[in-house]
């Protein structure tokens, strides 16, 4: 078997190498116009995104404090990260807890709300209300959440619970290790489901209405059947987009955590991979080390999103 | 197939009764979702006495513009008139949004619909780039912008922003849904790629690029990072950075009202953009007729 395979490979490889390159050139020339379409974006993208990413990968192998030129130190940053940095392990743990809930949770909520609103005749108000939290910045809206969860008598939640008799004295919601992470998760769910919600809503508009008619003829009786057999398979491109962005969003949690619980948070209870990175990059100015963290985070997210892409594309085409 | 009833009637056939349950459910959830925003709005209009009132009121007794005045006075104390920040913000945001959305649509068409060599690699690269923390890449990006001599210019605030991969990813996913048969038919009719793009792709992807305009607007409008990194002169600052500077170090509780007012001012234009575009995002595309 193996031998046959090799013979075929070497034969086809040799005989078609020139053919292949000439065919490649032919296809490139045929699609000349297409490269003109790609050029404006990708030139800017390479200059201001790809180059900086490659440079950051290089920096992760150096000691770089911004003032002096980077000095090559090999794998030291990575060794330090995994073997000696205990706080980093806490950060990974927190990030995973957060991502496991906010990732699928936010995705599901966004989809359900978009799907429900899409059935309504009066959509404008509902769309605005559900999207509104995403319009403001985390910093701006955290003022309100801090008043709500404030640890003194004046915090709305404390006041409310004390009047109900649940609490005898004010509880330090944003200072207690048991409630900090859950609150950050709650606020994140509230704030971050908006953009996927809007993408899904727009995606629902792209579905050919006639397919629903056809579905009825084929015996679809309930809304959930319609959603499962017609809507979801047709929305795969948007679902994949939403899933990948949700991975990015849930692993890059930082601004809400910092705005609510400060940085570094008490006992590192809401310390995440990204706040760890920010700590090293902009407080300690150890850019090389921070870059190593970003490479680790990148590999984590990249692997997960490849997995999701595979999951979402193996569902059969109906 | 079925008799051509108006769409709305068709959608509410036997299967879809008027979904009162959904209305009730969404209204309750919606009110809960909106409470923090409501709180922000009333805080901005509360006079100082009411801000410190306890137990807090869930409405405003005497609405006032005091907070907005305080904000304007604090802003007016700077070296540069506040209108300069507003102009910078509007100019930069409009430039980035229009160019980003247009270039993203252009690039997404071959990514979704052509089999030109290398297209798939470019797409994978764009998606992968989304996963690298922007906080780190900002340092090398600064060096590049500096090398180009763009520090303290509008170029630095506009051009790097156009290269965000988010828009290309979004547009490519939506364009995949455009039926290939339509494009083939147009090609047989002798349409050039540019004509196909203009007459077919752009109209058919209206919900997509309208959504992208909203996203791109929000991320550029609220971005205080690039002006902070790429500019030093006060005259080049944008609104979010200016507001942030005004409030840095200020007592958060005492400045609650002015903070909320600032958040509202910062948010208002986005809400208007959203209201202008929502119709495109949430109205059903009528391309059932075009499909072969």
HADDOCK unambig.tbl for C-alpha pairs under 7 A between the chains (distance, minus, plus):
assign (segid A and resid 27 and name CA) (segid B and resid 116 and name CA) 6.42 0.50 0.50
assign (segid A and resid 27 and name CA) (segid B and resid 117 and name CA) 6.93 0.50 0.50
assign (segid A and resid 28 and name CA) (segid B and resid 116 and name CA) 6.16 0.50 0.50
assign (segid A and resid 28 and name CA) (segid B and resid 117 and name CA) 6.25 0.50 0.50
assign (segid A and resid 31 and name CA) (segid B and resid 116 and name CA) 5.65 0.50 0.50
assign (segid A and resid 34 and name CA) (segid B and resid 110 and name CA) 5.74 0.50 0.50
assign (segid A and resid 37 and name CA) (segid B and resid 106 and name CA) 5.12 0.50 0.50
assign (segid A and resid 37 and name CA) (segid B and resid 107 and name CA) 5.29 0.50 0.50
assign (segid A and resid 38 and name CA) (segid B and resid 106 and name CA) 6.57 0.50 0.50
assign (segid A and resid 38 and name CA) (segid B and resid 107 and name CA) 4.32 0.50 0.50
assign (segid A and resid 40 and name CA) (segid B and resid 103 and name CA) 6.25 0.50 0.50
assign (segid A and resid 41 and name CA) (segid B and resid 103 and name CA) 5.32 0.50 0.50
assign (segid A and resid 41 and name CA) (segid B and resid 104 and name CA) 6.52 0.50 0.50
assign (segid A and resid 41 and name CA) (segid B and resid 107 and name CA) 6.44 0.50 0.50
assign (segid A and resid 41 and name CA) (segid B and resid 163 and name CA) 6.23 0.50 0.50
assign (segid A and resid 44 and name CA) (segid B and resid 160 and name CA) 6.91 0.50 0.50
assign (segid A and resid 44 and name CA) (segid B and resid 163 and name CA) 5.16 0.50 0.50
assign (segid A and resid 45 and name CA) (segid B and resid 163 and name CA) 4.32 0.50 0.50
assign (segid A and resid 45 and name CA) (segid B and resid 164 and name CA) 6.79 0.50 0.50
assign (segid A and resid 48 and name CA) (segid B and resid 141 and name CA) 6.00 0.50 0.50
assign (segid A and resid 48 and name CA) (segid B and resid 160 and name CA) 5.57 0.50 0.50
assign (segid A and resid 48 and name CA) (segid B and resid 163 and name CA) 6.63 0.50 0.50
assign (segid A and resid 49 and name CA) (segid B and resid 163 and name CA) 6.88 0.50 0.50
assign (segid A and resid 52 and name CA) (segid B and resid 137 and name CA) 5.06 0.50 0.50
assign (segid A and resid 52 and name CA) (segid B and resid 140 and name CA) 4.94 0.50 0.50
assign (segid A and resid 52 and name CA) (segid B and resid 141 and name CA) 5.46 0.50 0.50
assign (segid A and resid 53 and name CA) (segid B and resid 137 and name CA) 5.67 0.50 0.50
assign (segid A and resid 55 and name CA) (segid B and resid 140 and name CA) 6.39 0.50 0.50
assign (segid A and resid 56 and name CA) (segid B and resid 136 and name CA) 6.71 0.50 0.50
assign (segid A and resid 56 and name CA) (segid B and resid 137 and name CA) 6.05 0.50 0.50
assign (segid A and resid 116 and name CA) (segid B and resid 22 and name CA) 6.75 0.50 0.50
assign (segid A and resid 129 and name CA) (segid B and resid 30 and name CA) 6.28 0.50 0.50
assign (segid A and resid 129 and name CA) (segid B and resid 34 and name CA) 6.15 0.50 0.50
assign (segid A and resid 130 and name CA) (segid B and resid 30 and name CA) 6.47 0.50 0.50
assign (segid A and resid 130 and name CA) (segid B and resid 33 and name CA) 6.85 0.50 0.50
assign (segid A and resid 135 and name CA) (segid B and resid 218 and name CA) 6.58 0.50 0.50
assign (segid A and resid 135 and name CA) (segid B and resid 267 and name CA) 6.76 0.50 0.50
assign (segid A and resid 135 and name CA) (segid B and resid 270 and name CA) 6.94 0.50 0.50
assign (segid A and resid 136 and name CA) (segid B and resid 267 and name CA) 5.96 0.50 0.50
assign (segid A and resid 137 and name CA) (segid B and resid 222 and name CA) 6.74 0.50 0.50
assign (segid A and resid 140 and name CA) (segid B and resid 263 and name CA) 5.49 0.50 0.50
assign (segid A and resid 144 and name CA) (segid B and resid 36 and name CA) 6.40 0.50 0.50
assign (segid A and resid 144 and name CA) (segid B and resid 39 and name CA) 6.89 0.50 0.50
assign (segid A and resid 144 and name CA) (segid B and resid 40 and name CA) 6.37 0.50 0.50
assign (segid A and resid 199 and name CA) (segid B and resid 211 and name CA) 6.89 0.50 0.50
assign (segid A and resid 201 and name CA) (segid B and resid 282 and name CA) 6.44 0.50 0.50
assign (segid A and resid 202 and name CA) (segid B and resid 207 and name CA) 5.41 0.50 0.50
assign (segid A and resid 202 and name CA) (segid B and resid 208 and name CA) 6.41 0.50 0.50
assign (segid A and resid 202 and name CA) (segid B and resid 281 and name CA) 5.12 0.50 0.50
assign (segid A and resid 202 and name CA) (segid B and resid 282 and name CA) 5.97 0.50 0.50
assign (segid A and resid 205 and name CA) (segid B and resid 282 and name CA) 6.56 0.50 0.50
assign (segid A and resid 205 and name CA) (segid B and resid 283 and name CA) 6.44 0.50 0.50
assign (segid A and resid 205 and name CA) (segid B and resid 284 and name CA) 4.38 0.50 0.50
assign (segid A and resid 205 and name CA) (segid B and resid 285 and name CA) 5.56 0.50 0.50
assign (segid A and resid 206 and name CA) (segid B and resid 284 and name CA) 6.88 0.50 0.50
assign (segid A and resid 206 and name CA) (segid B and resid 285 and name CA) 5.78 0.50 0.50
assign (segid A and resid 208 and name CA) (segid B and resid 287 and name CA) 6.89 0.50 0.50
assign (segid A and resid 208 and name CA) (segid B and resid 288 and name CA) 5.33 0.50 0.50
assign (segid A and resid 209 and name CA) (segid B and resid 288 and name CA) 6.65 0.50 0.50
assign (segid A and resid 210 and name CA) (segid B and resid 288 and name CA) 6.62 0.50 0.50
assign (segid A and resid 221 and name CA) (segid B and resid 15 and name CA) 6.37 0.50 0.50
assign (segid A and resid 222 and name CA) (segid B and resid 15 and name CA) 6.71 0.50 0.50
assign (segid A and resid 237 and name CA) (segid B and resid 173 and name CA) 4.82 0.50 0.50
assign (segid A and resid 237 and name CA) (segid B and resid 174 and name CA) 6.56 0.50 0.50
assign (segid A and resid 238 and name CA) (segid B and resid 173 and name CA) 6.10 0.50 0.50
assign (segid A and resid 238 and name CA) (segid B and resid 174 and name CA) 6.83 0.50 0.50
assign (segid A and resid 241 and name CA) (segid B and resid 170 and name CA) 6.65 0.50 0.50
assign (segid A and resid 241 and name CA) (segid B and resid 173 and name CA) 6.89 0.50 0.50
assign (segid A and resid 248 and name CA) (segid B and resid 131 and name CA) 6.09 0.50 0.50
assign (segid A and resid 291 and name CA) (segid B and resid 136 and name CA) 6.25 0.50 0.50
assign (segid A and resid 294 and name CA) (segid B and resid 132 and name CA) 6.61 0.50 0.50
assign (segid A and resid 294 and name CA) (segid B and resid 133 and name CA) 6.02 0.50 0.50
assign (segid A and resid 298 and name CA) (segid B and resid 131 and name CA) 5.43 0.50 0.50
assign (segid A and resid 298 and name CA) (segid B and resid 132 and name CA) 5.31 0.50 0.50
assign (segid A and resid 301 and name CA) (segid B and resid 131 and name CA) 6.36 0.50 0.50
assign (segid A and resid 302 and name CA) (segid B and resid 128 and name CA) 6.60 0.50 0.50
assign (segid A and resid 302 and name CA) (segid B and resid 131 and name CA) 6.72 0.50 0.50
